[in-house]
Amino acid sequence: MESAMFGLETPLMTALQHLLDIPDGEGGGAGKQGATGGPSPTRAYVRDARAMAATPADVKELPGAYAFVVDMPGLKSSDIKVQVEEEKLLVISGERRRGGEEEKEDACKYLRMERRMGKFMRKFVLPDNADVDKISAVCQDGVLTVTVEKLPPPEPKKPKTIEVKVA
């Protein structure tokens, strides 16, 4: 009931929720059949769907640009990849690894681990007025901001005057 109230009962959200419930050992081969009778999603598809569902983002439209804001606490710029595929698809991806230099020295034992580790990814279809040649990405205080400049609006076409000749 609450999910319908917030508009979360879309086919996409239902499919993502279904994919998140598939254990890692399932969803593999091309010959396997899913519960619906069709082929099961591939392991890579399930992994990518999980990575996308676990990476929340804010998208803002500014007067001269679009801003994509993603929380990336504890990640270095070398762990984050920002790409444009097929000229209109913005892909933000990377991987958060467990541990670090300080943990290698201190052979620690986790008592509780709640922070998500592993791959993350988000894909955004850019609008037609996005200038893919003017994209910048800045990660500050654990927040990645990808800014995509807008193309200037086309100049209005001036009416063409045609000279009328008398025959």
C-alpha positions in Angstrom: 0.0 0.0 0.0 2.7 2.5 1.0 4.8 1.7 -2.1 1.8 2.5 -4.4 1.3 5.8 -2.5 4.9 6.9 -3.3 4.8 5.7 -6.9 7.2 2.8 -6.3 5.0 0.1 -7.8 6.2 0.6 -11.4 7.2 -2.3 -13.5 10.9 -1.2 -13.3 10.8 -1.1 -9.4 9.0 -4.5 -9.3 11.7 -6.0 -11.6 14.5 -4.5 -9.6 13.0 -5.8 -6.3 12.6 -9.2 -7.9 16.3 -9.2 -9.0 17.5 -8.1 -5.6 15.8 -11.2 -4.1 17.7 -13.6 -6.3 20.6 -15.3 -4.4 24.1 -15.1 -5.9 24.1 -18.8 -7.0 21.0 -18.3 -9.2 20.3 -16.4 -12.4 23.1 -17.8 -14.4 23.1 -19.8 -17.6 21.5 -19.2 -21.0 19.6 -22.4 -20.9 17.9 -22.0 -17.5 14.3 -21.1 -17.3 13.0 -18.5 -14.9 9.8 -18.6 -12.8 7.9 -16.8 -15.7 8.9 -19.5 -18.2 11.4 -17.2 -20.0 15.1 -17.3 -19.7 16.6 -16.3 -16.3 18.5 -13.0 -16.2 22.2 -13.4 -16.6 24.5 -13.2 -13.6 26.0 -9.9 -15.0 22.5 -8.4 -15.4 21.6 -9.3 -11.8 24.9 -7.9 -10.5 24.4 -4.6 -12.5 20.8 -4.3 -11.3 21.9 -4.7 -7.7 24.7 -2.1 -8.1 22.2 0.4 -9.7 19.6 -0.2 -7.0 22.1 0.4 -4.2 23.5 3.6 -5.6 21.1 6.5 -4.9 21.6 9.8 -6.8 20.1 13.2 -7.1 19.6 14.9 -10.5 19.2 18.6 -10.6 18.5 20.9 -13.5 20.3 24.3 -13.2 19.9 27.2 -15.6 22.9 26.3 -17.7 23.6 22.7 -16.7 22.5 19.4 -15.3 24.0 18.2 -12.0 24.2 14.5 -11.0 25.0 14.2 -7.2 26.0 10.8 -5.8 27.3 10.0 -2.2 30.7 8.3 -2.4 32.0 8.3 1.2 35.5 7.0 1.7 36.3 6.6 -2.0 39.3 8.0 -3.8 39.0 9.4 -7.3 40.8 6.3 -8.6 37.9 4.2 -7.4 35.3 6.2 -9.4 34.8 6.1 -13.2 32.6 8.6 -15.1 32.0 7.8 -18.8 29.7 8.8 -21.6 28.6 5.8 -23.8 26.7 5.9 -27.1 26.9 9.7 -27.0 23.9 10.1 -24.6 24.4 7.7 -21.8 26.2 8.9 -18.6 27.6 6.0 -16.6 29.0 6.5 -13.1 30.6 3.4 -11.7 33.3 2.0 -9.5 34.0 -0.2 -6.6 34.2 0.2 -2.8 36.7 -2.3 -1.4 36.8 -3.8 2.0 39.6 -2.7 4.2 42.6 -0.4 3.5 46.2 0.1 4.3 45.6 0.6 8.1 43.6 -2.7 8.3 46.4 -4.7 6.7 48.8 -3.7 9.5 46.3 -4.3 12.3 44.9 -7.7 11.3 41.4 -6.7 12.6 38.3 -8.8 13.0 35.0 -7.3 12.1 32.4 -7.5 14.8 29.8 -5.8 12.6 29.8 -4.7 9.0 27.0 -2.6 7.7 28.6 -0.4 5.1 28.0 -1.7 1.6 31.1 -3.0 -0.2 31.4 -4.0 -3.9 30.6 -2.5 -7.2 28.3 0.4 -7.7 26.9 1.9 -10.9 24.3 4.4 -12.2 23.3 5.1 -15.8 21.5 8.2 -16.9 20.2 9.1 -20.4 21.2 12.6 -21.1 18.7 15.1 -22.6 19.1 16.2 -26.2 20.4 19.6 -25.1 23.3 18.2 -23.0 26.8 19.1 -24.3 28.7 15.8 -23.9 31.9 17.7 -24.7 31.6 19.8 -21.6 31.3 17.4 -18.6 33.1 17.8 -15.4 33.3 15.6 -12.2 34.3 16.7 -8.8 34.4 14.6 -5.6 34.5 16.7 -2.5 33.8 15.6 1.1 32.5 12.2 -0.1 30.0 13.6 -2.6 30.6 13.2 -6.3 29.1 16.0 -8.5 29.0 15.4 -12.2 28.1 18.6 -14.1 26.9 18.4 -17.7 26.7 21.8 -19.5 23.6 22.5 -21.6 23.9 23.4 -25.3 22.9 27.0 -26.0 19.3 27.2 -27.4 19.2 27.5 -31.2 18.8 31.0 -32.5 15.3 31.6 -33.8 15.2 31.4 -37.5 14.6 34.7 -39.3 11.9 34.7 -41.9 13.2 34.5 -45.4 12.0 37.1 -47.7 11.4 36.1 -51.3 11.4 38.8 -53.9 8.3 38.7 -56.1 8.9 39.3 -59.7 6.3 40.7 -62.1 6.1 38.7 -65.3 
